[in-house]
């Protein structure tokens, strides 16, 4: 998914890092999603969905970090969040200092306990001046286990196990420049995971509201096995999803390797045994309505053993 700006702003193709554009008070910037035709969109500002913003274009009137998700054929076919478009307040004449912003995203809309989850931290100097001695911190909550820190695009990052804290140091970041850092984790247990990144610098900051970015994720108490032995020995003969009884509104669809539907059931009864099918790998899509009434979608592979 490629996001670009129309109207008076330049198209952002080929630009490395997030797109950063100024927005003046009382003015508007039109954001448009470009890609294959889809059924609907959802625009986000600072990681939160914008109510009613479900069309291919959205007219922004406030500064913020904007992304978009595309849907094609229902919630099961949702794209990842687009690259962010950052609308910053237009510089004020005579303003000294700078405006540091941090934005945090995850590589998955929904995960389960035991699965990996990586965060991407994007720090941007909105200007007007360069910034020095930038520090980005991110304290991992108990629900997450630290997995690793690939090299940042700029600066250096480290992890303190005792404090469960990621610290990312950038000696300098010029105006209009951005840098990124990936934080790799594993989900230790189900529950509401809230994770916040904070950025500071030595220069005065003109916009404190974007110095923090919080990502929230509700990990449902489900366990979906990646294999079962359909050999009729009375043990592990069926595809059983542990915890599914908590969510009676659900739908399971199984596909073969050619993409053909071989099993589908609403309110899955835990009885699919791959009867008449060869041993091998199959694809599943599980849709579950959570306690808030939202549909969550899980996709993966299950191996049938004989």
VMD Tcl script that draws the C-alpha trace (Angstrom):
set ca {
  {0.00 0.00 0.00}
  {1.43 3.39 -1.03}
  {0.15 6.59 0.53}
  {0.67 9.92 -1.14}
  {-0.52 13.50 -0.77}
  {-2.57 15.25 -3.43}
  {-3.35 18.88 -3.98}
  {-0.58 21.36 -3.25}
  {1.69 18.76 -1.64}
  {4.20 16.79 -3.65}
  {3.68 13.10 -4.36}
  {5.77 11.05 -1.94}
  {6.92 8.22 -4.19}
  {10.51 7.14 -3.78}
  {11.06 8.96 -0.51}
  {12.97 7.05 2.17}
  {11.47 7.15 5.64}
  {8.12 8.66 6.64}
  {6.62 11.44 4.54}
  {6.72 14.73 6.49}
  {4.66 17.73 5.38}
  {3.71 21.01 7.14}
  {0.09 21.95 7.80}
  {-0.88 25.50 8.67}
  {-3.69 26.38 11.12}
  {-7.03 26.48 9.32}
  {-5.65 24.71 6.23}
  {-6.31 21.20 4.93}
  {-4.19 18.43 3.43}
  {-5.82 15.70 1.36}
  {-4.40 12.19 1.87}
  {-5.04 9.51 -0.75}
  {-4.30 5.78 -0.65}
  {-3.02 4.29 -3.89}
  {-3.09 0.58 -4.72}
  {-5.30 -2.14 -6.12}
  {-9.08 -1.59 -5.84}
  {-10.39 -2.49 -2.38}
  {-13.80 -2.54 -0.71}
  {-13.05 -0.01 2.03}
  {-10.33 1.78 3.98}
  {-9.72 2.89 7.56}
  {-7.58 5.95 8.26}
  {-5.68 6.33 11.53}
  {-4.30 9.42 13.31}
  {-1.59 8.85 15.94}
  {-2.42 5.15 15.93}
  {-6.16 5.63 16.61}
  {-8.90 5.06 13.99}
  {-10.54 8.22 12.65}
  {-14.31 7.91 12.91}
  {-15.99 7.84 9.50}
  {-12.69 7.96 7.58}
  {-13.29 4.87 5.44}
  {-12.81 6.13 1.89}
  {-9.80 6.13 -0.40}
  {-9.12 9.80 0.47}
  {-9.16 11.65 3.78}
  {-8.92 15.41 4.34}
  {-6.73 16.10 7.36}
  {-7.09 19.36 9.28}
  {-4.82 18.69 12.26}
  {-1.15 17.78 12.72}
  {-0.50 14.12 13.45}
  {0.87 10.83 12.17}
  {-1.49 9.31 9.61}
  {-1.69 5.74 8.29}
  {-4.30 3.75 6.41}
  {-5.43 0.09 6.28}
  {-7.18 -1.39 3.24}
  {-9.85 -4.10 3.35}
  {-10.82 -6.29 0.42}
  {-13.65 -8.76 0.94}
  {-14.09 -8.36 4.69}
  {-12.00 -8.14 7.85}
  {-10.11 -11.32 6.92}
  {-8.40 -9.49 4.06}
  {-6.87 -6.47 5.82}
  {-3.57 -4.98 4.72}
  {-0.83 -3.87 7.07}
  {-0.72 -0.21 8.07}
  {0.72 1.95 5.33}
  {3.95 3.87 5.82}
  {3.17 6.89 8.02}
  {2.51 10.37 6.67}
  {3.46 12.96 9.26}
  {1.69 16.33 9.16}
  {3.60 18.76 11.31}
  {2.60 22.25 12.43}
  {4.01 24.84 10.05}
  {7.03 26.60 11.58}
  {6.25 29.83 13.42}
  {8.48 32.80 12.63}
  {11.02 33.31 15.37}
  {10.46 29.90 16.96}
  {13.61 28.49 18.52}
  {14.31 24.90 19.34}
  {12.72 21.97 17.57}
  {9.84 19.50 17.56}
  {10.77 15.87 18.18}
  {8.11 13.23 17.46}
  {8.04 9.47 18.01}
  {5.63 7.02 16.40}
  {5.24 3.36 17.34}
  {3.68 0.62 15.21}
  {3.58 -3.20 15.35}
  {4.03 -5.74 12.56}
  {0.78 -7.58 13.37}
  {-2.82 -6.56 13.99}
  {-3.43 -9.57 16.22}
  {-1.17 -12.19 17.82}
  {-1.49 -14.98 20.37}
  {0.60 -15.92 23.39}
  {3.86 -17.52 22.31}
  {4.04 -15.69 18.99}
  {6.56 -13.03 18.00}
  {5.69 -9.34 17.79}
  {8.02 -6.65 16.47}
  {7.61 -2.93 17.02}
  {8.93 -0.20 14.75}
  {9.92 3.06 16.42}
  {10.14 6.07 14.11}
  {11.62 9.27 15.51}
  {11.33 12.48 13.45}
  {12.77 15.94 13.90}
  {10.05 18.24 12.60}
  {12.36 21.24 12.93}
  {12.89 24.06 12.49}
  {16.31 23.48 14.12}
  {18.53 20.43 14.31}
  {18.40 18.33 17.47}
  {21.22 16.86 19.52}
  {21.55 14.14 22.17}
  {18.22 12.49 21.29}
  {17.14 9.70 23.66}
  {14.28 7.31 22.91}
  {13.21 4.95 25.71}
  {10.77 2.06 25.64}
  {10.01 -0.02 28.76}
  {8.57 -3.43 27.89}
  {5.51 -4.52 29.89}
  {5.47 -7.92 31.68}
  {3.39 -9.46 28.88}
  {6.35 -9.17 26.48}
  {9.67 -11.00 26.41}
  {12.63 -9.26 24.78}
  {13.94 -11.03 21.65}
  {16.43 -8.70 20.00}
  {17.45 -5.32 18.58}
  {18.55 -5.22 14.93}
  {20.81 -2.24 14.11}
  {18.95 1.08 14.01}
  {18.96 3.20 10.86}
  {20.92 5.78 12.88}
  {22.44 5.92 16.35}
  {22.74 2.90 18.66}
  {20.28 1.01 20.85}
  {20.67 -1.26 23.88}
  {18.48 -3.28 26.24}
  {18.69 -3.37 30.04}
  {17.14 -6.67 31.28}
  {16.83 -5.49 34.89}
  {14.80 -2.42 33.93}
  {13.25 -4.11 30.87}
  {14.14 -0.90 29.05}
  {15.21 -0.24 25.48}
  {17.38 2.90 25.16}
  {18.10 4.37 21.73}
  {20.68 7.17 21.48}
  {21.06 9.46 18.46}
  {23.83 12.07 18.69}
  {22.17 14.35 16.14}
  {19.11 14.51 13.91}
  {18.78 17.36 11.48}
  {15.49 19.13 10.79}
  {13.11 17.07 8.60}
  {15.12 13.90 9.18}
  {13.80 10.60 10.58}
  {15.34 7.40 11.95}
  {13.89 3.98 12.74}
  {14.53 1.16 15.20}
  {12.99 -2.33 15.30}
  {12.33 -3.94 18.70}
  {11.72 -7.70 18.55}
  {9.61 -9.32 21.28}
  {7.61 -12.46 22.04}
  {4.18 -12.40 23.67}
  {4.44 -14.14 27.05}
  {0.76 -14.23 27.99}
  {-2.67 -13.07 26.95}
  {-4.14 -9.78 28.09}
  {-4.09 -6.09 27.27}
  {-0.59 -5.05 26.25}
  {0.21 -1.35 26.44}
  {3.65 -0.19 25.39}
  {4.90 3.43 25.26}
  {7.95 4.99 23.63}
  {9.22 8.44 24.72}
  {11.66 10.80 22.95}
  {13.68 13.69 24.42}
  {16.45 15.98 23.15}
  {18.57 18.79 24.59}
  {16.80 21.50 22.56}
  {13.48 23.03 23.71}
  {10.55 21.12 22.22}
  {7.70 23.19 20.79}
  {5.14 20.33 20.65}
  {5.11 18.08 23.70}
  {2.07 16.07 22.58}
  {4.03 13.96 20.07}
  {6.93 13.12 22.40}
  {5.13 9.89 23.39}
  {3.56 7.11 21.35}
  {1.58 4.22 22.86}
  {0.68 1.00 21.09}
  {-2.20 -1.03 22.54}
  {-3.01 -4.64 21.72}
  {-5.48 -7.08 23.24}
  {-4.04 -10.61 23.09}
  {-6.91 -13.09 23.28}
  {-6.56 -16.25 25.43}
  {-6.55 -18.68 22.51}
  {-4.14 -21.45 21.54}
  {-4.24 -22.60 17.90}
  {-2.15 -25.75 17.33}
  {0.11 -25.96 14.29}
  {-0.34 -29.74 13.86}
  {-2.47 -32.71 14.84}
  {-2.31 -36.47 14.21}
  {-5.42 -37.58 12.34}
  {-4.78 -41.32 12.71}
  {-7.86 -42.33 14.76}
  {-5.85 -43.49 17.78}
  {-8.02 -41.45 20.12}
  {-5.31 -38.88 20.88}
  {-5.01 -35.50 19.20}
  {-7.15 -36.66 16.26}
  {-8.90 -33.34 15.69}
  {-8.05 -29.68 15.17}
  {-8.86 -28.31 18.64}
  {-8.53 -24.60 19.40}
  {-8.05 -24.12 23.13}
  {-10.06 -21.26 24.62}
  {-12.48 -20.94 21.69}
  {-15.44 -21.68 23.98}
  {-14.98 -18.16 25.38}
  {-15.99 -16.76 21.98}
  {-19.13 -18.50 20.68}
  {-19.34 -16.18 17.66}
  {-16.62 -17.53 15.44}
  {-15.99 -19.00 12.01}
  {-13.27 -21.40 10.86}
  {-12.27 -21.86 7.21}
  {-9.67 -24.38 6.01}
  {-7.98 -24.19 2.61}
  {-5.81 -26.67 0.73}
  {-2.55 -25.65 -0.91}
  {-4.40 -24.63 -4.09}
  {-6.58 -22.16 -2.16}
  {-9.73 -24.25 -2.31}
  {-12.07 -24.24 0.70}
  {-12.21 -27.77 2.14}
  {-13.93 -26.99 5.44}
  {-15.96 -24.08 6.78}
  {-18.08 -23.81 9.90}
  {-19.59 -21.03 11.99}
  {-19.51 -21.67 15.74}
  {-16.77 -24.24 15.20}
  {-17.45 -27.45 17.13}
  {-13.80 -28.59 17.40}
  {-14.43 -31.66 15.24}
  {-12.46 -31.18 12.01}
  {-10.40 -34.35 11.58}
  {-9.24 -33.93 7.95}
  {-11.29 -36.99 7.02}
  {-10.54 -38.11 3.45}
  {-7.65 -35.68 3.06}
  {-3.97 -36.40 2.55}
  {-1.37 -35.66 5.17}
  {0.19 -32.26 4.58}
  {-0.03 -28.56 5.32}
  {-3.31 -26.65 5.22}
  {-4.16 -22.97 5.71}
  {-6.72 -21.76 8.24}
  {-8.52 -18.48 8.80}
  {-10.25 -18.11 12.16}
  {-12.60 -15.17 12.72}
  {-13.60 -14.46 16.33}
  {-15.85 -11.73 17.74}
  {-14.21 -10.39 20.88}
  {-15.79 -8.98 24.04}
  {-15.94 -5.51 22.49}
  {-17.93 -6.82 19.53}
  {-15.05 -6.50 17.06}
  {-14.04 -9.32 14.72}
  {-10.46 -10.51 15.17}
  {-8.82 -12.54 12.42}
  {-6.14 -15.20 12.81}
  {-4.35 -16.78 9.86}
  {-1.85 -19.62 9.87}
  {-0.88 -23.15 8.85}
  {-1.77 -26.50 10.37}
  {-0.01 -29.75 9.51}
  {-2.09 -32.91 9.28}
  {-0.07 -35.97 10.29}
  {-1.11 -39.56 9.65}
}
mol new
graphics top color blue
foreach p $ca { graphics top sphere $p radius 0.5 }
foreach p [lrange $ca 0 end-1] q [lrange $ca 1 end] { graphics top cylinder $p $q radius 0.2 }
display resetview
